[in-house]
Amino acid sequence: MYTLLIFYCVIIAIASLFGGSVPQFFKLTHQRIQLILSLVSGVMLGVAFFHLIPHAIYVLESVELTLGVALGGLLFMFFMVRMFHFHQHDLAVDAEHDHKHKHLCDDEHDHHHVHCQSHDGALDLSWAGLCFGLAVHTIIDGIALAATVQASSPAGWSLAGLGVFLAIVLHKPLDALSITSLMSVRGWDVNKQMTVSLMFSLMCPLGAILFAFGIDQFVEYRNLVLGLALAFSAGIFLCISLGDLLPEVHFHSHDRIKLSAMLFLGVAIAFLIESMHDHRGESVSSARLEHNGTTMISNATGKVELRKRNGKYSFELDLGSLPTLSDASLELWISDLEAKSMYSLGRIGSNRLFELPEGVEPSEFPVVEISAEPLDGNPTYNGQSVLSGRLEF
């Protein structure tokens, strides 16, 4: 897990350094920048919807909490952009674009987007403010990367976090380019530009390292912290793609087909990556849950799947139409074949994911049962079975 995270961080740092040094070697045209922005927007949009939000819902087991935290992340990034205006990806453009773009930047349209400002270096920003805003944003990117890798199955060189990594590694060179381009037009020499670029390239690894090692201090709340980080990161990605990058592309009337095609390509890449990765972990065993002669309800059916993720086992229920009982609650149990030893995994409500207690070997408790327990305060099993099944190992 840590090897994969370190590998991602090294590649992102190299990509960021490359982006910061671009002005020293060649000039990116406006069209190329806009095509890259369209692709990055699509990737970030797809990663947020296809990976971060579903994964956070799975970990937190709450749609409301996930969307609330995602909204918090979106608002946080929105106000960060408002305060620092740090996504200035088009500081140097070719003469052809200057001619095309000039007629759009009149008094009537100037308030629509920050890129209607003059590109002659007379921006109302200092490179320090730009760098600070992007540094905070990049540290959060590192946290998102670490959270995604940590929350995914650590099966060697898997696809864990690949979508988030791809979005970051495509985006960071443009951020670094923004900083060094602005420093250049402000008169800073190349050595100072490269020093700042080097420091900036370390921000994403810094965020990833802080989260990866910090979360180990909160073992009891690990899943909660991971879920909150994933949901918050989803809001960040949505704000960047919908509120910053896409408006930048949409503002321009040229190359609409090419820009739209790159946007769809980015979304398709994110979808393809997620379709190849199962964030629920490795499936170990499964069984159908059916009634038998002793069941109190004869029309209930279901399925249970045992999964292993991050070294921990969990049971995932897929239940059909379970009855609503007025005088009892449904509870999930596991037991050995002789029913001499049993464990309660918890009551069944809206939750469908139950973690196996540490130290319990699932192969020793292959029988899975759902019982109807009276609301009498007695925690022991009363024998009123609703569904049961046996896992094969």
Protein Blocks (a to p, Z undefined) as FASTA:
>chain_A
ZZmmmmmmmmmmmmmmmmmmmmmmmccdfklmmmmmmmmmmmmmmmmmmmmmmmmmmmno
paklmmmmmmmmmmmmmmmmmmnopacfblbccfklmmmmmmmmcfklmmmpmklpcceh
pacbdfklmmmmmmmmmmmmmmmmmmmmmmpccehjafehklmmmmmmmmmmmmmmmmmm
mmmmnopafklmmmmmmmmmmmmmmmmmmmmmmmmmmmmlmmmmmmmmmmmmmmmmmmmm
mmmmmmmmmmpmghklmmmmmmmmmmmmmmmmmmmpcfkbpcfbdcdddddfkbcbfkbc
cddddddeehiacdddddddddddfkbccddddddfkomaccdebdcdfbccdcddehia
fklmmbccdddddfehpabdehiafbdcdddZZ
